[in-house]
Amino acid sequence: MKVTLEKEKENLVKLDITIPAKDAADAYNAAVKTISQYVNIDGFRKGKAPRQVVERHVGTERIKQQAIEHLMPKAIQEAVKENSLDLITQPYITSYDFEVGKDLQVVAKAELRPEVTLGDYKGLTVEVEDSPIAEDAQEKSIQNLLNQHSTLEIVTDRPTKETDTAVIDFEGFANGEKIKGGDAKNYPLDLAHSNFIPGFAEQLVGKNLNDEFEIKVTFPEQYHDEKLKGQPATFKIKIHEIKERKVPELNDEFAQKVGPFKTLDELKADVQKYLDNQRERTNKTNSENAVFAKVVDAAKVEIPESMIEREVNSLKEEYKQRFAMQGINWDNIVKSQGEDELLKNLHEDAKVRIKNSLVIDKIAKSENIKLEQKDLEEKFSQLAAAYGMQTKDLIQQIGRNPEVLASISQQAMNDKVRDFLMNNNKVEIVEPKKK
């Protein structure tokens, strides 16, 4: 076999492949035999029809194509090895000249991995702003604990307060029509944390048990329903119950109830330890991101548009699936952001993802960083814990999806390169800049 390479625009390479006549003829005859076993030809048992009969029945082009499909994997493999090609796409055939008894001429094209020129990526000093703990963070955390263990108790001797929960019936009307989905029975509405239309909850304050009344509101201009954007509406309300939130007393007894603590001071110390650890984790993540960003910014690479377009399509599918899981329609996202603006953002995101990936691969190659079995096992354990699964069950599921396995392997390599960068660069945590 002989291969001649010709580099075309950007990172595209053309392969002129010559396969010896004997190898081509053997592949052609093997294709005839294989095809004859799967087609029905009158007068012949499957696999027994002569070559000329099979050719007349299915056509020589089909036979040639199957022969080429059989020959190309090995030919491409040899071409890649002999020429040290770093391909990012499977080669595709653009033309061939196949005459049995003569050398087979095949022209294929493929994309090469863009060449990355790394800047300085070791011995750097990077400043990262500290993520200080807010003065009232401990107090707020404990207040959240109190709220989590609070109870709602029915009150009957006073009107609603802004901190109450009101159990209501409501029915909405706009433009002279009943609002679709704008009604409910016995709905518990937290008046202090309502996500209803602005002004809705506020008009329920000061009302008594069993009161029936109407309120008027205006839908926001950014409301998801086109018919209701900016429209005035009337809601009929009935108060069924008024519930007051009772917060437990903050003392040693409360500390014992919420965890393995004997005193309130022990609970406060545990909350502070959590806040300190959270600060440390945030600083670590910010440090990794800052070092990596500096290394990527210093690297130079020309990314071909074809590569960006593939990544844009991949990102689009990812986002569609993610939004679908949240019950959000992709077409609504396109409509709200505008297709041109959305594609522009996807294009930029794609370029960032590609450059990040290329830089990671380049550093791994330059520093001979290899993925080992223990790296994958650690990644599987992390993912299993995140999804609340047994590691063995996760591995079994992943084994049925090669694309997911490849993605997880890339994530593990990303982690390994980032660890390398953190071990070979210095990070200084500095005071945050005053705003």
TORZA-412372 format. One record per residue (C-alpha): residue number from 1; residue in three letters; x, y, z. Coordinates in steps of 0.2 Angstrom, whole numbers, m for minus. Layout:
BEGIN
{pt NUM "ala" {X Y Z}}
...
***
This chain:
BEGIN
{pt 1 "met" {0 0 0}}
{pt 2 "lys" {6 17 m4}}
{pt 3 "val" {m1 34 4}}
{pt 4 "thr" {3 51 m2}}
{pt 5 "leu" {m2 66 9}}
{pt 6 "glu" {m7 83 4}}
{pt 7 "lys" {m12 96 17}}
{pt 8 "glu" {m27 107 11}}
{pt 9 "lys" {m35 122 19}}
{pt 10 "glu" {m35 124 38}}
{pt 11 "asn" {m32 107 46}}
{pt 12 "leu" {m39 96 31}}
{pt 13 "val" {m28 83 24}}
{pt 14 "lys" {m30 73 8}}
{pt 15 "leu" {m25 55 7}}
{pt 16 "asp" {m21 47 m10}}
{pt 17 "ile" {m21 29 m6}}
{pt 18 "thr" {m15 15 m18}}
{pt 19 "ile" {m20 m3 m14}}
{pt 20 "pro" {m11 m17 m24}}
{pt 21 "ala" {m21 m25 m37}}
{pt 22 "lys" {m20 m42 m28}}
{pt 23 "asp" {m27 m35 m12}}
{pt 24 "ala" {m41 m26 m21}}
{pt 25 "ala" {m46 m42 m31}}
{pt 26 "asp" {m46 m52 m15}}
{pt 27 "ala" {m57 m40 m6}}
{pt 28 "tyr" {m68 m39 m21}}
{pt 29 "asn" {m70 m58 m22}}
{pt 30 "ala" {m73 m59 m3}}
{pt 31 "ala" {m87 m46 m5}}
{pt 32 "val" {m95 m56 m19}}
{pt 33 "lys" {m95 m71 m8}}
{pt 34 "thr" {m102 m61 7}}
{pt 35 "ile" {m116 m53 m3}}
{pt 36 "ser" {m121 m69 m11}}
{pt 37 "gln" {m125 m77 6}}
{pt 38 "tyr" {m138 m63 9}}
{pt 39 "val" {m147 m61 m8}}
{pt 40 "asn" {m160 m72 m16}}
{pt 41 "ile" {m155 m77 m34}}
{pt 42 "asp" {m167 m89 m43}}
{pt 43 "gly" {m159 m105 m47}}
{pt 44 "phe" {m145 m104 m34}}
{pt 45 "arg" {m144 m108 m16}}
{pt 46 "lys" {m137 m93 m5}}
{pt 47 "gly" {m118 m92 m7}}
{pt 48 "lys" {m117 m103 m22}}
{pt 49 "ala" {m121 m91 m36}}
{pt 50 "pro" {m106 m88 m48}}
{pt 51 "arg" {m97 m71 m47}}
{pt 52 "gln" {m104 m65 m64}}
{pt 53 "val" {m122 m69 m59}}
{pt 54 "val" {m120 m60 m42}}
{pt 55 "glu" {m113 m45 m52}}
{pt 56 "arg" {m128 m44 m63}}
{pt 57 "his" {m140 m46 m49}}
{pt 58 "val" {m133 m33 m37}}
{pt 59 "gly" {m122 m22 m48}}
{pt 60 "thr" {m103 m21 m47}}
{pt 61 "glu" {m104 m4 m38}}
{pt 62 "arg" {m112 m12 m23}}
{pt 63 "ile" {m98 m25 m23}}
{pt 64 "lys" {m84 m12 m25}}
{pt 65 "gln" {m91 m2 m11}}
{pt 66 "gln" {m92 m17 1}}
{pt 67 "ala" {m74 m21 m4}}
{pt 68 "ile" {m68 m4 0}}
{pt 69 "glu" {m77 m3 16}}
{pt 70 "his" {m67 m19 21}}
{pt 71 "leu" {m50 m13 15}}
{pt 72 "met" {m51 5 21}}
{pt 73 "pro" {m49 3 40}}
{pt 74 "lys" {m33 m6 39}}
{pt 75 "ala" {m27 6 25}}
{pt 76 "ile" {m31 21 36}}
{pt 77 "gln" {m23 13 51}}
{pt 78 "glu" {m7 11 42}}
{pt 79 "ala" {m8 28 34}}
{pt 80 "val" {m10 36 51}}
{pt 81 "lys" {4 26 59}}
{pt 82 "glu" {16 29 45}}
{pt 83 "asn" {13 47 44}}
{pt 84 "ser" {10 50 63}}
{pt 85 "leu" {m7 58 59}}
{pt 86 "asp" {m17 65 74}}
{pt 87 "leu" {m35 64 67}}
{pt 88 "ile" {m50 71 75}}
{pt 89 "thr" {m63 64 63}}
{pt 90 "gln" {m65 48 54}}
{pt 91 "pro" {m58 49 36}}
{pt 92 "tyr" {m71 50 22}}
{pt 93 "ile" {m69 44 4}}
{pt 94 "thr" {m72 57 m9}}
{pt 95 "ser" {m68 46 m24}}
{pt 96 "tyr" {m61 30 m30}}
{pt 97 "asp" {m55 21 m46}}
{pt 98 "phe" {m58 3 m44}}
{pt 99 "glu" {m55 m9 m59}}
{pt 100 "val" {m53 m27 m54}}
{pt 101 "gly" {m35 m33 m59}}
{pt 102 "lys" {m28 m16 m57}}
{pt 103 "asp" {m22 m6 m42}}
{pt 104 "leu" {m36 2 m32}}
{pt 105 "gln" {m35 21 m31}}
{pt 106 "val" {m44 29 m16}}
{pt 107 "val" {m45 47 m12}}
{pt 108 "ala" {m50 51 6}}
{pt 109 "lys" {m50 67 17}}
{pt 110 "ala" {m49 69 36}}
{pt 111 "glu" {m47 83 49}}
{pt 112 "leu" {m31 84 59}}
{pt 113 "arg" {m30 90 77}}
{pt 114 "pro" {m26 109 76}}
{pt 115 "glu" {m8 112 82}}
{pt 116 "val" {m7 120 99}}
{pt 117 "thr" {7 132 104}}
{pt 118 "leu" {8 132 123}}
{pt 119 "gly" {14 148 132}}
{pt 120 "asp" {21 147 149}}
{pt 121 "tyr" {11 134 159}}
{pt 122 "lys" {23 130 173}}
{pt 123 "gly" {31 142 186}}
{pt 124 "leu" {17 154 186}}
{pt 125 "thr" {11 165 200}}
{pt 126 "val" {m8 169 200}}
{pt 127 "glu" {m17 180 212}}
{pt 128 "val" {m34 174 217}}
{pt 129 "glu" {m46 185 227}}
{pt 130 "asp" {m51 177 244}}
{pt 131 "ser" {m70 172 246}}
{pt 132 "pro" {m72 178 264}}
{pt 133 "ile" {m86 172 275}}
{pt 134 "ala" {m99 186 278}}
{pt 135 "glu" {m101 192 295}}
{pt 136 "asp" {m118 186 297}}
{pt 137 "ala" {m116 169 288}}
{pt 138 "gln" {m116 159 304}}
{pt 139 "glu" {m132 168 311}}
{pt 140 "lys" {m141 166 294}}
{pt 141 "ser" {m136 147 294}}
{pt 142 "ile" {m143 144 311}}
{pt 143 "gln" {m158 154 307}}
{pt 144 "asn" {m161 143 292}}
{pt 145 "leu" {m160 128 303}}
{pt 146 "leu" {m173 136 315}}
{pt 147 "asn" {m184 139 299}}
{pt 148 "gln" {m182 121 294}}
{pt 149 "his" {m188 114 311}}
{pt 150 "ser" {m202 127 312}}
{pt 151 "thr" {m220 122 312}}
{pt 152 "leu" {m236 130 305}}
{pt 153 "glu" {m250 132 317}}
{pt 154 "ile" {m267 137 313}}
{pt 155 "val" {m273 154 320}}
{pt 156 "thr" {m291 160 321}}
{pt 157 "asp" {m291 175 331}}
{pt 158 "arg" {m283 188 320}}
{pt 159 "pro" {m281 194 302}}
{pt 160 "thr" {m266 188 291}}
{pt 161 "lys" {m249 194 293}}
{pt 162 "glu" {m236 196 280}}
{pt 163 "thr" {m226 181 288}}
{pt 164 "asp" {m241 169 288}}
{pt 165 "thr" {m246 156 276}}
{pt 166 "ala" {m264 158 269}}
{pt 167 "val" {m273 143 263}}
{pt 168 "ile" {m284 150 249}}
{pt 169 "asp" {m295 146 234}}
{pt 170 "phe" {m292 158 219}}
{pt 171 "glu" {m298 160 202}}
{pt 172 "gly" {m291 173 189}}
{pt 173 "phe" {m299 183 175}}
{pt 174 "ala" {m290 193 161}}
{pt 175 "asn" {m297 201 145}}
{pt 176 "gly" {m314 196 151}}
{pt 177 "glu" {m309 177 151}}
{pt 178 "lys" {m305 165 164}}
{pt 179 "ile" {m286 162 165}}
{pt 180 "lys" {m280 145 160}}
{pt 181 "gly" {m272 137 174}}
{pt 182 "gly" {m275 152 185}}
{pt 183 "asp" {m286 144 198}}
{pt 184 "ala" {m283 132 213}}
{pt 185 "lys" {m292 125 228}}
{pt 186 "asn" {m285 125 246}}
{pt 187 "tyr" {m268 132 240}}
{pt 188 "pro" {m255 136 254}}
{pt 189 "leu" {m247 152 249}}
{pt 190 "asp" {m232 158 259}}
{pt 191 "leu" {m235 177 260}}
{pt 192 "ala" {m217 181 264}}
{pt 193 "his" {m210 171 250}}
{pt 194 "ser" {m223 170 236}}
{pt 195 "asn" {m218 168 218}}
{pt 196 "phe" {m235 173 212}}
{pt 197 "ile" {m238 189 202}}
{pt 198 "pro" {m231 205 210}}
{pt 199 "gly" {m244 212 222}}
{pt 200 "phe" {m254 196 223}}
{pt 201 "ala" {m248 190 241}}
{pt 202 "glu" {m247 208 248}}
{pt 203 "gln" {m266 211 245}}
{pt 204 "leu" {m269 195 256}}
{pt 205 "val" {m262 203 271}}
{pt 206 "gly" {m274 210 284}}
{pt 207 "lys" {m288 198 278}}
{pt 208 "asn" {m298 187 290}}
{pt 209 "leu" {m303 169 290}}
{pt 210 "asn" {m317 165 278}}
{pt 211 "asp" {m316 182 269}}
{pt 212 "glu" {m320 182 251}}
{pt 213 "phe" {m314 196 240}}
{pt 214 "glu" {m306 202 224}}
{pt 215 "ile" {m289 208 221}}
{pt 216 "lys" {m282 217 205}}
{pt 217 "val" {m264 214 198}}
{pt 218 "thr" {m254 217 182}}
{pt 219 "phe" {m244 203 174}}
{pt 220 "pro" {m226 207 171}}
{pt 221 "glu" {m220 213 153}}
{pt 222 "gln" {m208 198 153}}
{pt 223 "tyr" {m222 185 157}}
{pt 224 "his" {m220 168 148}}
{pt 225 "asp" {m238 169 141}}
{pt 226 "glu" {m239 181 126}}
{pt 227 "lys" {m258 184 129}}
{pt 228 "leu" {m255 190 147}}
{pt 229 "lys" {m239 200 146}}
{pt 230 "gly" {m243 217 154}}
{pt 231 "gln" {m261 213 156}}
{pt 232 "pro" {m272 218 171}}
{pt 233 "ala" {m281 204 179}}
{pt 234 "thr" {m293 201 193}}
{pt 235 "phe" {m293 186 206}}
{pt 236 "lys" {m307 180 217}}
{pt 237 "ile" {m300 175 233}}
{pt 238 "lys" {m307 165 248}}
{pt 239 "ile" {m297 163 264}}
{pt 240 "his" {m299 145 271}}
{pt 241 "glu" {m285 145 284}}
{pt 242 "ile" {m272 156 292}}
{pt 243 "lys" {m256 148 298}}
{pt 244 "glu" {m242 156 308}}
{pt 245 "arg" {m224 149 308}}
{pt 246 "lys" {m218 144 325}}
{pt 247 "val" {m199 145 326}}
{pt 248 "pro" {m191 134 340}}
{pt 249 "glu" {m181 142 354}}
{pt 250 "leu" {m162 143 351}}
{pt 251 "asn" {m155 133 365}}
{pt 252 "asp" {m146 117 370}}
{pt 253 "glu" {m162 107 368}}
{pt 254 "phe" {m163 113 350}}
{pt 255 "ala" {m145 109 346}}
{pt 256 "gln" {m148 91 353}}
{pt 257 "lys" {m163 89 342}}
{pt 258 "val" {m154 94 325}}
{pt 259 "gly" {m138 84 327}}
{pt 260 "pro" {m125 75 338}}
{pt 261 "phe" {m122 90 349}}
{pt 262 "lys" {m124 92 368}}
{pt 263 "thr" {m124 111 368}}
{pt 264 "leu" {m128 126 357}}
{pt 265 "asp" {m110 131 357}}
{pt 266 "glu" {m106 114 349}}
{pt 267 "leu" {m119 117 335}}
{pt 268 "lys" {m112 134 332}}
{pt 269 "ala" {m94 127 331}}
{pt 270 "asp" {m100 114 318}}
{pt 271 "val" {m109 128 308}}
{pt 272 "gln" {m93 138 308}}
{pt 273 "lys" {m82 123 303}}
{pt 274 "tyr" {m94 120 288}}
{pt 275 "leu" {m93 138 283}}
{pt 276 "asp" {m74 138 284}}
{pt 277 "asn" {m73 122 273}}
{pt 278 "gln" {m85 130 261}}
{pt 279 "arg" {m73 145 260}}
{pt 280 "glu" {m58 133 257}}
{pt 281 "arg" {m67 123 243}}
{pt 282 "thr" {m72 139 234}}
{pt 283 "asn" {m55 146 235}}
{pt 284 "lys" {m48 130 228}}
{pt 285 "thr" {m60 130 214}}
{pt 286 "asn" {m57 148 210}}
{pt 287 "ser" {m38 145 210}}
{pt 288 "glu" {m39 130 198}}
{pt 289 "asn" {m50 140 186}}
{pt 290 "ala" {m38 155 187}}
{pt 291 "val" {m23 145 184}}
{pt 292 "phe" {m31 136 170}}
{pt 293 "ala" {m38 152 162}}
{pt 294 "lys" {m20 160 162}}
{pt 295 "val" {m13 144 154}}
{pt 296 "val" {m26 144 141}}
{pt 297 "asp" {m25 162 137}}
{pt 298 "ala" {m6 160 134}}
{pt 299 "ala" {m9 146 122}}
{pt 300 "lys" {m11 149 103}}
{pt 301 "val" {m22 138 91}}
{pt 302 "glu" {m31 141 75}}
{pt 303 "ile" {m48 132 77}}
{pt 304 "pro" {m56 127 60}}
{pt 305 "glu" {m74 133 57}}
{pt 306 "ser" {m79 115 54}}
{pt 307 "met" {m74 110 71}}
{pt 308 "ile" {m83 124 79}}
{pt 309 "glu" {m99 120 69}}
{pt 310 "arg" {m98 102 76}}
{pt 311 "glu" {m96 108 93}}
{pt 312 "val" {m110 120 91}}
{pt 313 "asn" {m122 106 86}}
{pt 314 "ser" {m116 96 101}}
{pt 315 "leu" {m119 110 113}}
{pt 316 "lys" {m136 113 106}}
{pt 317 "glu" {m141 95 109}}
{pt 318 "glu" {m134 96 126}}
{pt 319 "tyr" {m144 111 130}}
{pt 320 "lys" {m160 105 123}}
{pt 321 "gln" {m159 89 134}}
{pt 322 "arg" {m155 99 149}}
{pt 323 "phe" {m170 111 146}}
{pt 324 "ala" {m181 97 142}}
{pt 325 "met" {m177 89 159}}
{pt 326 "gln" {m183 106 167}}
{pt 327 "gly" {m199 106 157}}
{pt 328 "ile" {m193 121 146}}
{pt 329 "asn" {m196 121 127}}
{pt 330 "trp" {m181 124 116}}
{pt 331 "asp" {m191 134 104}}
{pt 332 "asn" {m196 146 118}}
{pt 333 "ile" {m178 149 122}}
{pt 334 "val" {m174 153 104}}
{pt 335 "lys" {m189 165 103}}
{pt 336 "ser" {m184 174 119}}
{pt 337 "gln" {m166 176 116}}
{pt 338 "gly" {m167 178 97}}
{pt 339 "glu" {m159 164 85}}
{pt 340 "asp" {m145 175 79}}
{pt 341 "glu" {m140 180 97}}
{pt 342 "leu" {m142 162 103}}
{pt 343 "leu" {m131 155 89}}
{pt 344 "lys" {m118 168 93}}
{pt 345 "asn" {m117 163 111}}
{pt 346 "leu" {m116 145 106}}
{pt 347 "his" {m102 149 94}}
{pt 348 "glu" {m92 157 107}}
{pt 349 "asp" {m95 143 120}}
{pt 350 "ala" {m90 130 107}}
{pt 351 "lys" {m73 140 104}}
{pt 352 "val" {m70 140 122}}
{pt 353 "arg" {m73 122 125}}
{pt 354 "ile" {m63 117 110}}
{pt 355 "lys" {m48 127 115}}
{pt 356 "asn" {m49 121 133}}
{pt 357 "ser" {m49 103 127}}
{pt 358 "leu" {m35 105 115}}
{pt 359 "val" {m24 114 128}}
{pt 360 "ile" {m27 100 140}}
{pt 361 "asp" {m23 87 127}}
{pt 362 "lys" {m7 96 123}}
{pt 363 "ile" {m1 98 141}}
{pt 364 "ala" {m5 79 144}}
{pt 365 "lys" {6 74 128}}
{pt 366 "ser" {20 86 133}}
{pt 367 "glu" {21 80 151}}
{pt 368 "asn" {17 62 147}}
{pt 369 "ile" {2 62 158}}
{pt 370 "lys" {m7 46 156}}
{pt 371 "leu" {m24 40 162}}
{pt 372 "glu" {m23 25 173}}
{pt 373 "gln" {m36 13 179}}
{pt 374 "lys" {m36 21 197}}
{pt 375 "asp" {m40 38 189}}
{pt 376 "leu" {m56 31 181}}
{pt 377 "glu" {m61 21 196}}
{pt 378 "glu" {m59 37 207}}
{pt 379 "lys" {m70 46 194}}
{pt 380 "phe" {m83 32 194}}
{pt 381 "ser" {m84 33 213}}
{pt 382 "gln" {m86 52 212}}
{pt 383 "leu" {m100 51 199}}
{pt 384 "ala" {m109 36 208}}
{pt 385 "ala" {m109 46 225}}
{pt 386 "ala" {m116 61 216}}
{pt 387 "tyr" {m130 51 208}}
{pt 388 "gly" {m133 41 224}}
{pt 389 "met" {m129 24 215}}
{pt 390 "gln" {m117 10 218}}
{pt 391 "thr" {m101 11 208}}
{pt 392 "lys" {m103 m6 200}}
{pt 393 "asp" {m121 m2 194}}
{pt 394 "leu" {m114 15 187}}
{pt 395 "ile" {m100 5 178}}
{pt 396 "gln" {m112 m7 171}}
{pt 397 "gln" {m123 7 164}}
{pt 398 "ile" {m108 16 156}}
{pt 399 "gly" {m102 0 148}}
{pt 400 "arg" {m117 0 137}}
{pt 401 "asn" {m113 18 131}}
{pt 402 "pro" {m96 20 123}}
{pt 403 "glu" {m99 39 121}}
{pt 404 "val" {m102 42 139}}
{pt 405 "leu" {m87 32 144}}
{pt 406 "ala" {m76 42 132}}
{pt 407 "ser" {m84 58 140}}
{pt 408 "ile" {m80 52 158}}
{pt 409 "ser" {m62 47 152}}
{pt 410 "gln" {m60 65 146}}
{pt 411 "gln" {m66 72 162}}
{pt 412 "ala" {m54 61 172}}
{pt 413 "met" {m39 67 161}}
{pt 414 "asn" {m45 85 163}}
{pt 415 "asp" {m44 83 182}}
{pt 416 "lys" {m27 75 181}}
{pt 417 "val" {m20 90 170}}
{pt 418 "arg" {m28 102 182}}
{pt 419 "asp" {m19 94 197}}
{pt 420 "phe" {m3 95 187}}
{pt 421 "leu" {m5 113 184}}
{pt 422 "met" {m9 116 202}}
{pt 423 "asn" {6 107 208}}
{pt 424 "asn" {18 117 196}}
{pt 425 "asn" {11 134 198}}
{pt 426 "lys" {9 146 213}}
{pt 427 "val" {m7 153 219}}
{pt 428 "glu" {m8 168 231}}
{pt 429 "ile" {m24 171 240}}
{pt 430 "val" {m27 190 241}}
{pt 431 "glu" {m39 202 249}}
{pt 432 "pro" {m54 205 238}}
{pt 433 "lys" {m55 222 229}}
{pt 434 "lys" {m66 235 236}}
{pt 435 "lys" {m81 238 225}}
***
